[in-house]
Amino acid sequence: MSTDTLARYFDAFNRHDIEGMLECLSDDVAHHVNEGEVRVGREKFRAFCQHMARCYDEHLTDIVLFSAEGGTRGAAEYIVNGSYLQTDEGLPEAAGQTYKLPAGSFFSLEGGKISRVVTYYNLADWIRQVSS
């Protein structure tokens, strides 16, 4: 069932376990980053996660998982609770600001692995929170 794979993925995220997240992904996963380019492959996903871990400390709460019939597509809605640790290029200066915002992800699954991840959050809301 796709929600089992998604639950493992989000559990690994909340444990800051990049390798655990990667175990849930297909080798050619397409990662559609909010406000960014599509990255294809587990190595690019790993590099993205490592970058995020340097700049942000995030924990997801209120996670609700959805699965389409057949288990080939899924979605999740959640709250991102974070701290901005290190300035990310092109974004406001980091000084340990905290933020809390709703977000969502959409997934395609093949053979029990995530083959596509699309993440959305309101970047303007995040900028407002870390700039105030």
Beta strands, then each sheet from edge to edge (+ up, - down):
strand 1: 25-32
strand 2: 38-40
strand 3: 56-67
strand 4: 73-84
strand 5: 98-110
strand 6: 113-121
sheet 1: 2+ 1- 6- 5+ 4- 3+
end
